[in-house]
Amino acid sequence: MDMNAAYSSRLTSHRDVTAKMDSLQTVIVEAVEMVVDTFRQGNKLLLAGNGGSAADAQHWAAEWIIRLSADLNRPSMPAIALTTDSSILTAGANDLGYEQIFARQIEGLGNRGDLFITISTSGNSTNLLKACEAAHANGLRVLGIMGKGGGKLAKLCDTAVIVPSDDTQRIQEMHSFIGHILCELSERMMFPS
């Protein structure tokens, strides 16, 4: 394998998807407004995903709780990653089935007016589909961050941000970008300097 050509190919692929992100501006602004509206109403964010998307959920929740912008001294913004408690995840998977691990947490932690953020490259994970159903049943709105056309999740989201790519690596790279945009713009709107 020619490593230089392989690197160049991946960089070109990344640039191509990045160029397509302009088409998502309106829906990403809508997503930021959902986040800000949730905070202004005194509610919280619940986030979930699988694999790399679970890491995104944890990363973004940390940014909202602590802060993203180092120059902004602000209060904490309430966000919970449903991917972090090993006892809940393993008990839920063992006792109720893996497909219920996030839905069960939404039942226990979610309140009417909260926002559930589901992160998925495929949009077809059963545990996230069940979580969206539980969110709606409990009065939460749903923001989906997805790729590959949005899969089955797209229909269950109040707002769906779908990265225009079928390449898992490029989707995850754009998810990281979207997460930072959501965090940065929401904290700036909540706490203008």
C-alpha positions as CSV (number, residue, x, y, z in Angstrom):
1,M,0.0,0.0,0.0
2,D,1.3,3.4,-0.9
3,M,0.8,5.3,2.4
4,N,1.1,8.7,0.9
5,A,-1.6,8.0,-1.6
6,A,-3.8,6.4,1.1
7,Y,-3.4,9.5,3.3
8,S,-4.1,11.8,0.4
9,S,-7.2,9.8,-0.5
10,R,-8.6,10.1,3.1
11,L,-7.9,13.8,3.2
12,T,-9.7,14.3,-0.1
13,S,-12.6,12.3,1.2
14,H,-12.7,14.4,4.4
15,R,-12.7,17.6,2.4
16,D,-15.5,16.4,0.1
17,V,-17.8,15.7,3.0
18,T,-16.8,18.9,4.8
19,A,-17.8,20.9,1.6
20,K,-21.2,19.3,1.7
21,M,-21.8,20.4,5.3
22,D,-22.9,23.8,4.1
23,S,-26.2,22.1,3.1
24,L,-26.9,21.4,6.8
25,Q,-26.6,25.0,8.1
26,T,-30.4,25.5,8.5
27,V,-31.0,22.2,10.4
28,I,-27.9,22.7,12.6
29,V,-29.1,26.2,13.6
30,E,-32.5,24.6,14.4
31,A,-30.7,22.0,16.5
32,V,-28.8,24.7,18.4
33,E,-32.1,26.5,19.1
34,M,-33.6,23.3,20.4
35,V,-30.7,22.9,22.9
36,V,-31.0,26.6,24.0
37,D,-34.8,26.3,24.3
38,T,-34.3,23.3,26.5
39,F,-31.9,25.0,28.8
40,R,-34.0,28.2,29.0
41,Q,-37.0,26.2,30.0
42,G,-35.0,24.7,32.9
43,N,-34.7,21.3,31.4
44,K,-31.8,19.0,30.6
45,L,-30.2,17.1,27.8
46,L,-29.9,13.3,27.7
47,L,-27.4,11.9,25.2
48,A,-26.8,8.4,23.9
49,G,-25.0,6.5,21.1
50,N,-23.1,3.2,20.6
51,G,-19.3,2.7,20.2
52,G,-17.7,5.9,18.9
53,S,-21.1,7.7,19.2
54,A,-21.2,6.7,22.9
55,A,-17.8,8.5,23.2
56,D,-19.4,11.5,21.5
57,A,-22.3,11.5,23.9
58,Q,-19.9,11.6,26.9
59,H,-17.7,14.2,25.2
60,W,-20.5,16.6,24.5
61,A,-22.1,16.1,27.9
62,A,-18.8,17.1,29.5
63,E,-18.6,20.2,27.3
64,W,-22.0,21.3,28.5
65,I,-21.4,20.5,32.1
66,I,-17.9,22.0,32.4
67,R,-17.5,24.3,29.4
68,L,-16.2,24.3,25.8
69,S,-14.9,27.8,25.4
70,A,-12.0,28.4,27.8
71,D,-12.6,32.2,27.7
72,L,-16.2,31.8,29.0
73,N,-16.7,31.6,32.7
74,R,-20.3,30.3,32.9
75,P,-22.5,28.1,35.1
76,S,-22.9,24.4,34.3
77,M,-25.5,23.5,31.7
78,P,-27.3,20.2,32.5
79,A,-26.5,17.3,30.3
80,I,-26.3,13.5,31.0
81,A,-24.6,10.9,28.9
82,L,-26.6,7.7,29.2
83,T,-23.6,5.7,28.1
84,T,-21.4,6.1,31.3
85,D,-22.9,4.0,34.1
86,S,-21.6,0.5,33.8
87,S,-23.9,-0.9,36.5
88,I,-27.0,0.5,34.8
89,L,-25.8,-0.6,31.3
90,T,-24.9,-4.1,32.3
91,A,-28.0,-4.7,34.6
92,G,-30.2,-3.3,31.8
93,A,-28.6,-5.5,29.2
94,N,-28.8,-8.6,31.5
95,D,-32.3,-8.1,32.9
96,L,-34.2,-6.3,30.1
97,G,-32.1,-6.8,27.0
98,Y,-29.5,-4.6,25.3
99,E,-32.2,-2.9,23.2
100,Q,-33.7,-1.4,26.4
101,I,-30.5,0.1,28.0
102,F,-31.2,3.7,27.0
103,A,-35.0,3.6,27.0
104,R,-35.1,2.5,30.6
105,Q,-32.8,5.4,31.6
106,I,-35.0,7.8,29.8
107,E,-38.0,6.5,31.7
108,G,-36.2,7.1,35.0
109,L,-34.3,10.3,34.3
110,G,-36.2,12.1,31.5
111,N,-38.8,14.7,32.2
112,R,-41.3,16.4,30.0
113,G,-39.5,19.2,28.1
114,D,-36.0,17.5,28.2
115,L,-34.2,16.9,25.0
116,F,-32.9,13.5,24.0
117,I,-29.9,13.6,21.6
118,T,-29.3,10.4,19.8
119,I,-26.0,9.9,17.9
120,S,-25.7,7.2,15.3
121,T,-23.7,6.7,12.1
122,S,-26.2,4.2,10.7
123,G,-29.5,5.4,12.3
124,N,-30.6,1.8,12.7
125,S,-29.5,0.8,16.2
126,T,-32.4,-0.9,18.0
127,N,-31.5,0.5,21.4
128,L,-31.6,4.0,20.0
129,L,-34.9,3.4,18.3
130,K,-36.4,2.2,21.6
131,A,-34.9,5.2,23.3
132,C,-36.6,7.6,20.9
133,E,-39.9,5.9,21.4
134,A,-39.4,6.2,25.2
135,A,-38.5,9.8,24.8
136,H,-41.7,10.6,23.0
137,A,-43.8,8.6,25.4
138,N,-42.3,10.6,28.3
139,G,-42.7,14.1,26.7
140,L,-39.1,14.6,25.5
141,R,-38.2,16.1,22.2
142,V,-35.6,14.2,20.1
143,L,-32.6,15.5,18.2
144,G,-30.9,13.0,15.9
145,I,-27.3,13.3,14.7
146,M,-26.8,10.7,12.0
147,G,-25.3,9.6,8.8
148,K,-26.1,7.1,6.0
149,G,-29.4,8.8,5.1
150,G,-30.6,8.8,8.7
151,G,-31.9,5.2,8.7
152,K,-35.0,4.3,10.8
153,L,-34.1,6.9,13.4
154,A,-34.7,9.9,11.1
155,K,-38.5,9.3,11.3
156,L,-38.4,9.3,15.1
157,C,-36.6,12.6,15.5
158,D,-38.2,16.0,15.8
159,T,-35.0,17.4,14.2
160,A,-32.6,15.2,12.2
161,V,-29.1,16.3,11.3
162,I,-27.9,13.8,8.7
163,V,-24.3,14.0,7.6
164,P,-24.3,13.6,3.8
165,S,-22.0,10.5,3.7
166,D,-22.1,6.7,3.9
167,D,-18.5,6.5,5.1
168,T,-18.4,5.8,8.9
169,Q,-15.1,7.5,9.4
170,R,-16.2,10.7,7.6
171,I,-19.6,10.7,9.4
172,Q,-17.9,10.4,12.8
173,E,-15.5,13.3,11.9
174,M,-18.5,15.5,11.0
175,H,-20.3,14.4,14.2
176,S,-17.5,15.7,16.2
177,F,-17.7,19.0,14.4
178,I,-21.5,19.2,14.9
179,G,-21.1,18.4,18.6
180,H,-18.7,21.3,19.0
181,I,-21.0,23.6,17.1
182,L,-24.0,22.6,19.2
183,C,-22.0,23.2,22.4
184,E,-20.2,26.4,21.4
185,L,-23.2,28.2,19.9
186,S,-25.5,27.2,22.7
187,E,-23.2,28.3,25.5
188,R,-22.6,31.6,23.6
189,M,-26.3,32.1,23.3
190,M,-27.0,31.3,26.9
191,F,-24.1,33.3,28.2
192,P,-23.2,36.1,25.8
193,S,-19.9,37.7,26.7
